[in-house]
Amino acid sequence: MSSDPFGALGEYLTANEAIGLAVLLEAGAHTAHALRSINTGRRERVANLLSGARLGHADPALSAAVLRAVAGAKAVHRQLVPVWTMPGNEATVGHLTGEFHRLVTGARLSVTCATYNFTKNSNMWHALRLASEQPGVSVCVYVDCEKGDSGKVKAQLPLATVYRSAQLSDGRSIVSHAKFVVVDREIVLLTSANFSYNAETRNIEFGLLIQDNGLATSIESTMSSKHGSLYMLANG
């Protein structure tokens, strides 16, 4: 068991998980019931961490206070990291390919991402598949209807949800040029780079890695609100 059970709990929980547990415990829920708010793939680990910190329904006031402190600390924490792609070894800060792979394969809850072009020689081609195969991790991908080849993307990611940009009422295709990765509703990578080998290794591309639960939630909710209007499900 960790010598710092509170630190271990704070490191593992997301802000949303912490606040959800706090609200339920404050309302008088048993720990076992409160844990149902946690993704099944993470529930056992969270239960062990709560037990190690001696938090739960036996002392709801203290437990809620600690959990709200965890949520608050993560909500106010802002980390802006520049992420570059440059030919050769010119990029010395936040190599783009490494950031994409690290973020996606390390997902615990979800990955939501958008790109204009998505080629099979992209590092994301395999990283997203690995993430989608992890228990309890949901993956949602948005691509341009013409450049992104949503059919091939869906074939590569059968467990993911894939959307393609729709058509306007006059028959013209909507261009989906957004490029981002959102992981676990907390971490956002905004980038000029497509999901392609050149964009990840040869081009000059720039992005920002941001830890911001509010921004992550806003991006995901905005994209979800456009299902059926600007985005359509890709054919399986």
The 8 nearest C-alpha neighbors of each residue, nearest first, counted from 0:
[[1, 2, 51, 4, 3, 48, 47, 7],
 [0, 2, 3, 4, 7, 51, 6, 5],
 [1, 3, 4, 0, 7, 6, 5, 51],
 [2, 4, 1, 6, 5, 7, 52, 0],
 [3, 5, 52, 7, 6, 1, 51, 2],
 [6, 4, 8, 7, 3, 52, 9, 48],
 [7, 5, 9, 3, 8, 4, 10, 11],
 [6, 8, 4, 10, 5, 9, 11, 3],
 [7, 9, 5, 11, 6, 10, 48, 12],
 [10, 8, 6, 7, 69, 11, 12, 5],
 [9, 11, 7, 8, 12, 6, 13, 5],
 [10, 12, 8, 9, 7, 13, 45, 6],
 [13, 11, 9, 10, 16, 8, 17, 14],
 [12, 14, 16, 15, 17, 11, 70, 73],
 [15, 13, 70, 17, 16, 73, 18, 12],
 [16, 14, 18, 13, 17, 19, 70, 12],
 [17, 15, 19, 13, 14, 18, 12, 20],
 [18, 16, 66, 14, 20, 19, 70, 15],
 [17, 19, 21, 15, 20, 16, 67, 70],
 [20, 18, 16, 22, 17, 21, 15, 23],
 [19, 21, 23, 17, 18, 22, 33, 24],
 [20, 22, 63, 18, 24, 19, 23, 66],
 [23, 21, 25, 19, 20, 24, 18, 26],
 [24, 22, 26, 20, 25, 28, 21, 33],
 [23, 25, 28, 27, 21, 26, 59, 22],
 [26, 24, 22, 27, 23, 59, 21, 63],
 [25, 27, 23, 24, 28, 22, 21, 59],
 [28, 26, 24, 25, 29, 23, 56, 59],
 [27, 29, 24, 23, 26, 33, 32, 30],
 [30, 28, 32, 56, 31, 33, 27, 24],
 [29, 31, 33, 56, 55, 32, 34, 28],
 [30, 32, 34, 29, 33, 35, 28, 46],
 [31, 33, 29, 34, 30, 35, 28, 36],
 [34, 32, 30, 35, 31, 23, 20, 36],
 [33, 35, 36, 31, 32, 37, 30, 42],
 [34, 36, 37, 33, 32, 31, 38, 42],
 [35, 37, 34, 33, 38, 19, 20, 16],
 [38, 36, 35, 34, 42, 39, 16, 41],
 [37, 39, 41, 40, 42, 135, 36, 108],
 [40, 38, 42, 41, 37, 135, 43, 35],
 [39, 41, 135, 38, 134, 42, 43, 136],
 [42, 40, 39, 38, 44, 43, 45, 37],
 [41, 43, 39, 45, 37, 44, 40, 38],
 [44, 42, 46, 45, 41, 47, 40, 39],
 [43, 45, 47, 46, 42, 41, 48, 40],
 [46, 44, 48, 42, 47, 43, 49, 41],
 [47, 45, 43, 49, 44, 48, 42, 50],
 [48, 46, 50, 44, 45, 49, 51, 43],
 [47, 49, 51, 45, 50, 46, 8, 52],
 [50, 48, 54, 52, 46, 51, 47, 53],
 [49, 51, 53, 47, 48, 52, 54, 46],
 [50, 52, 48, 53, 49, 4, 47, 0],
 [51, 53, 4, 49, 50, 54, 5, 48],
 [54, 52, 50, 51, 49, 55, 62, 48],
 [53, 55, 62, 49, 52, 50, 58, 56],
 [56, 54, 30, 57, 62, 58, 59, 49],
 [55, 57, 59, 29, 30, 58, 24, 28],
 [58, 56, 55, 59, 54, 29, 30, 62],
 [59, 57, 56, 60, 61, 55, 62, 54],
 [58, 60, 56, 62, 24, 61, 25, 63],
 [61, 59, 63, 62, 58, 64, 25, 24],
 [62, 60, 64, 63, 59, 58, 65, 54],
 [63, 61, 59, 54, 65, 64, 60, 55],
 [62, 64, 21, 66, 60, 65, 61, 59],
 [63, 65, 61, 67, 62, 66, 68, 60],
 [66, 64, 68, 62, 63, 67, 61, 69],
 [65, 67, 69, 63, 17, 68, 64, 21],
 [68, 66, 70, 64, 69, 65, 18, 63],
 [67, 69, 71, 65, 66, 70, 72, 64],
 [70, 68, 66, 72, 67, 71, 9, 73],
 [71, 69, 14, 67, 73, 68, 17, 72],
 [70, 72, 74, 68, 73, 69, 67, 75],
 [73, 71, 69, 74, 75, 70, 68, 76],
 [72, 74, 76, 70, 71, 75, 14, 69],
 [73, 75, 71, 72, 76, 70, 212, 14],
 [76, 74, 72, 73, 71, 77, 211, 70],
 [77, 75, 73, 74, 72, 78, 210, 211],
 [78, 76, 210, 211, 75, 79, 209, 74],
 [77, 79, 210, 209, 80, 76, 208, 211],
 [80, 78, 209, 208, 207, 77, 81, 210],
 [79, 81, 208, 207, 82, 78, 209, 93],
 [82, 80, 207, 206, 93, 208, 83, 79],
 [81, 83, 93, 206, 207, 95, 205, 94],
 [84, 82, 205, 94, 95, 204, 93, 90],
 [83, 85, 204, 203, 95, 94, 200, 199],
 [86, 84, 203, 90, 89, 202, 201, 83],
 [87, 85, 201, 202, 89, 200, 88, 84],
 [86, 88, 89, 85, 201, 200, 90, 84],
 [87, 89, 90, 86, 85, 91, 84, 94],
 [88, 90, 85, 87, 91, 86, 84, 92],
 [91, 89, 85, 88, 92, 83, 84, 94],
 [90, 92, 89, 93, 94, 88, 83, 85],
 [93, 91, 90, 94, 82, 83, 81, 80],
 [92, 94, 82, 83, 95, 81, 98, 91],
 [95, 93, 83, 97, 96, 84, 82, 92],
 [94, 96, 98, 84, 83, 97, 82, 199],
 [97, 95, 199, 99, 98, 94, 100, 122],
 [96, 98, 100, 95, 99, 94, 101, 93],
 [97, 99, 95, 101, 96, 100, 102, 94],
 [100, 98, 96, 102, 97, 101, 103, 95],
 [99, 101, 97, 103, 98, 102, 126, 104],
 [102, 100, 98, 99, 104, 103, 105, 97],
 [103, 101, 105, 99, 100, 104, 98, 106],
 [102, 104, 105, 106, 100, 101, 126, 99],
 [103, 105, 130, 106, 101, 126, 102, 100],
 [104, 106, 102, 103, 101, 107, 130, 100],
 [107, 105, 103, 104, 108, 182, 109, 183],
 [106, 108, 136, 183, 109, 105, 135, 41],
 [109, 107, 136, 183, 106, 135, 137, 110],
 [108, 110, 137, 183, 136, 138, 182, 106],
 [109, 111, 182, 138, 181, 139, 137, 183],
 [112, 110, 139, 181, 180, 138, 140, 182],
 [113, 111, 180, 140, 179, 181, 141, 110],
 [112, 114, 141, 178, 179, 140, 142, 177],
 [113, 115, 178, 142, 193, 116, 177, 194],
 [114, 116, 176, 143, 142, 147, 175, 193],
 [115, 117, 147, 146, 193, 114, 194, 118],
 [118, 116, 194, 147, 195, 114, 193, 115],
 [119, 117, 195, 120, 121, 194, 116, 124],
 [118, 120, 121, 124, 117, 195, 122, 123],
 [121, 119, 118, 196, 195, 122, 124, 123],
 [122, 120, 195, 196, 123, 119, 124, 194],
 [121, 123, 124, 125, 126, 120, 96, 100],
 [122, 124, 126, 121, 125, 127, 194, 100],
 [125, 123, 121, 122, 119, 126, 127, 128],
 [124, 126, 128, 123, 127, 122, 129, 121],
 [127, 125, 123, 129, 128, 104, 124, 100],
 [128, 126, 130, 129, 125, 123, 124, 131],
 [127, 129, 131, 125, 130, 126, 156, 132],
 [128, 130, 126, 132, 127, 131, 125, 104],
 [129, 131, 127, 104, 133, 128, 132, 126],
 [130, 132, 128, 129, 133, 138, 158, 159],
 [133, 131, 129, 130, 128, 134, 158, 136],
 [132, 134, 130, 131, 136, 135, 129, 107],
 [135, 133, 136, 40, 132, 131, 39, 137],
 [134, 136, 40, 108, 133, 39, 38, 137],
 [137, 135, 108, 109, 133, 134, 131, 107],
 [138, 136, 109, 131, 110, 135, 108, 139],
 [137, 139, 110, 159, 131, 109, 111, 160],
 [138, 140, 160, 111, 159, 161, 110, 112],
 [139, 141, 161, 112, 113, 111, 162, 160],
 [142, 140, 113, 162, 163, 161, 112, 114],
 [143, 141, 147, 163, 114, 115, 113, 144],
 [142, 144, 147, 175, 115, 164, 146, 163],
 [145, 143, 163, 164, 147, 146, 142, 148],
 [146, 144, 143, 147, 148, 172, 174, 149],
 [145, 147, 116, 143, 148, 144, 115, 117],
 [146, 148, 116, 143, 142, 117, 149, 145],
 [149, 147, 150, 151, 146, 145, 144, 152],
 [148, 150, 152, 151, 147, 233, 153, 163],
 [151, 149, 153, 152, 148, 234, 154, 233],
 [150, 152, 154, 153, 149, 148, 155, 156],
 [151, 153, 149, 155, 154, 150, 156, 148],
 [154, 152, 156, 150, 155, 151, 157, 149],
 [155, 153, 151, 152, 156, 157, 150, 235],
 [154, 156, 152, 153, 157, 151, 128, 124],
 [155, 157, 153, 159, 128, 154, 158, 152],
 [158, 156, 153, 154, 159, 155, 235, 160],
 [157, 159, 156, 131, 160, 132, 138, 128],
 [160, 158, 138, 156, 157, 139, 131, 161],
 [159, 161, 139, 138, 140, 162, 158, 232],
 [160, 162, 140, 233, 139, 141, 153, 232],
 [163, 161, 232, 141, 233, 231, 230, 140],
 [164, 162, 144, 142, 230, 231, 143, 141],
 [163, 165, 230, 144, 143, 229, 173, 175],
 [166, 164, 230, 229, 173, 231, 172, 163],
 [167, 165, 172, 173, 171, 170, 168, 164],
 [166, 168, 171, 170, 169, 172, 173, 165],
 [167, 169, 170, 166, 171, 172, 165, 173],
 [170, 168, 167, 171, 166, 172, 173, 165],
 [171, 169, 167, 168, 166, 172, 173, 165],
 [170, 172, 167, 166, 169, 173, 168, 165],
 [171, 173, 166, 167, 165, 174, 170, 144],
 [174, 172, 166, 165, 164, 175, 167, 171],
 [173, 175, 143, 176, 172, 164, 144, 115],
 [176, 174, 143, 177, 115, 164, 173, 142],
 [175, 177, 115, 174, 178, 114, 143, 113],
 [178, 176, 175, 114, 113, 115, 179, 191],
 [179, 177, 114, 113, 190, 189, 176, 191],
 [178, 180, 189, 113, 112, 188, 190, 177],
 [179, 181, 112, 188, 187, 111, 182, 113],
 [182, 180, 187, 111, 186, 110, 112, 215],
 [181, 183, 110, 186, 184, 109, 106, 185],
 [182, 184, 109, 108, 185, 106, 107, 110],
 [185, 183, 215, 182, 216, 212, 181, 186],
 [184, 186, 212, 183, 211, 215, 210, 182],
 [187, 185, 210, 182, 181, 209, 211, 184],
 [188, 186, 181, 209, 180, 208, 215, 210],
 [187, 189, 208, 180, 179, 207, 209, 190],
 [190, 188, 179, 206, 207, 187, 178, 208],
 [191, 189, 206, 192, 178, 205, 179, 188],
 [190, 192, 204, 205, 206, 178, 193, 189],
 [193, 191, 198, 190, 204, 194, 178, 199],
 [192, 194, 114, 116, 195, 198, 115, 178],
 [195, 193, 117, 121, 116, 114, 123, 118],
 [194, 196, 121, 118, 198, 197, 193, 117],
 [197, 195, 121, 199, 198, 120, 200, 122],
 [196, 198, 201, 200, 199, 195, 202, 121],
 [199, 197, 202, 192, 195, 196, 200, 193],
 [198, 200, 96, 196, 197, 95, 84, 195],
 [199, 201, 197, 198, 84, 196, 86, 202],
 [202, 200, 86, 197, 85, 198, 199, 203],
 [203, 201, 198, 85, 197, 204, 86, 200],
 [202, 204, 85, 84, 201, 205, 86, 83],
 [205, 203, 84, 83, 192, 191, 202, 198],
 [206, 204, 83, 191, 82, 190, 84, 203],
 [205, 207, 190, 82, 189, 81, 191, 83],
 [208, 206, 81, 189, 82, 80, 188, 209],
 [207, 209, 188, 80, 79, 187, 81, 189],
 [210, 208, 79, 187, 78, 186, 211, 207],
 [209, 211, 186, 78, 77, 185, 187, 212],
 [212, 210, 185, 214, 213, 209, 77, 186],
 [211, 213, 185, 215, 214, 184, 216, 74],
 [214, 212, 216, 215, 211, 217, 74, 185],
 [213, 215, 217, 211, 216, 212, 218, 187],
 [216, 214, 212, 184, 218, 217, 213, 185],
 [215, 217, 213, 219, 214, 218, 184, 212],
 [216, 218, 214, 220, 215, 219, 221, 213],
 [219, 217, 221, 215, 216, 220, 214, 222],
 [218, 220, 222, 216, 221, 217, 223, 215],
 [219, 221, 223, 217, 222, 218, 216, 224],
 [222, 220, 224, 218, 223, 219, 217, 225],
 [221, 223, 219, 225, 224, 220, 218, 226],
 [224, 222, 220, 225, 221, 226, 219, 218],
 [223, 225, 221, 222, 226, 220, 227, 228],
 [226, 224, 229, 228, 223, 222, 230, 227],
 [227, 225, 230, 228, 223, 224, 231, 229],
 [226, 228, 231, 230, 225, 229, 232, 165],
 [227, 229, 225, 226, 230, 165, 231, 224],
 [228, 230, 165, 225, 164, 227, 226, 231],
 [231, 229, 164, 226, 165, 163, 227, 228],
 [232, 230, 162, 227, 163, 165, 226, 164],
 [233, 231, 162, 161, 163, 234, 230, 160],
 [234, 232, 162, 161, 163, 149, 231, 235],
 [233, 235, 150, 232, 153, 149, 161, 162],
 [234, 153, 233, 154, 150, 157, 232, 161]]
